[in-house]
Amino acid sequence: MRPAAQSAIDRIGMETEVIKTTAIISIVIVLAVAGLAFIWA
């Protein structure tokens, strides 16, 4: 059975690359939201 995330983007066998890319994007988004919250507070 294929993991949902890898089969959704057709990257079977490349789990570490997918997780690494997703983690980087998530960190950037969190930092942007935290920065905006800090500015507006």
N, C-alpha and C positions, 0 to 999 in steps of 0.2 A: 504494500500500500504506500502510495506516494504522500509525502508531507504536502499539505495544502498550499503553502507559500511557494515551494519550488515548482510544483506542477502548474500553479497559476501563471508563472512567468517562464515556464519551459526551461528551467535550470536544474534539472535532476543531477545530483552528484556534485553540485557546487554550493552546498549549504553554507560553508564558512564564508565564501565571497558574498553571498546574499546577506548573511547576518551582519558581516562587517559593513557593507554599504548601508544597510538599513540602520545600524547603530550610529554611523556618522551623520546621516541625514536627521535622525531623531535628536541627536545632541545639538546640531545646528538649530533646529526648530525650537528646542527647549531654551537654548541660550537667547535666541531672538525674542521669544515670549517673555523670558525673565528680564531681559534688558528693557523691553517696553513697559513691563509692570513697574520696574524700578524708576524709570523716567516719569511715569504717570502718577506714582505714589506721592 
